[in-house]
Amino acid sequence: MTKPSLNVYEERIVRLLMIAYRPLTTQQIAKHTGISYNTVVKHLKNLKKRGLVDSEEWSNKIYWVKSF
């Protein structure tokens, strides 16, 4: 099985989640990667469909973690 190729934005998001010691919100991911919030949302949804990240909703925030 080949490793799915990631674009530049997805690579930055995945790398951040790999080194994060706790789940991060969408806003935190946008801040730490320097990617706009809307772009982060778009790529997180794509990564979730591909099974590379997972999310949980606590109170009114969505937290993201790596799922590999």
N, C-alpha and C positions, 0 to 999 in steps of 0.2 A: 504494500500500500504506500503510495507516495504522500509526502507531506503537503498539505494544501498551501499554495502560495499566498502570501499576504502582501497587500499593498503597503505603502509607506505609513499611512495612518494606522492601519490595523497592526502593523509591526510595533509601532510606538505604544499603542494601547496594550498589546499583549505583554511587551517587555515591562511596562509599568506594573501590570497586575502580577507578573511573575516575582517582582521584587517587593511588592507591597506585603506588609505583615498583617494586614487586616483588609476586609472588604472596603471598597471605595465607592463613593457616589459618582454619578455621572458628572456633576460639577467639579468634583475633586480630580477626576481623570482629565477633564478639559483643562483645568488650571495647571496640572503638573506636566501635561504633554504639550501645552501651547496650541492645542487644536480647538477650534470653535466648538461651542456646546452642541449646536445642531449637527455638525460633522461627526462628533463623538457619538451622538445618539444613533445616527445612521450606521456607523461602522460597528457599534456594539450590537445592534440588532442583527447585522449580517454575521458577526462572529458567534452570536448565540445560535443562530440557525445552523451554523457549521459545527456546533458543539465545542467551541474553543473557550467560551466564557459562560458563566451562569449568573443568574441574578436572583435576588430576594428583595421583597418589599417590606420595610419596617417603618411603621408610622406612615409618613407621606413621602418617604425617600426610597429610591431603588439603589441597592448596593450590588456591586459587581465583583466577581472573583473569577480566577482562572479555573477551568474545569478539566485540566489535563495534568 
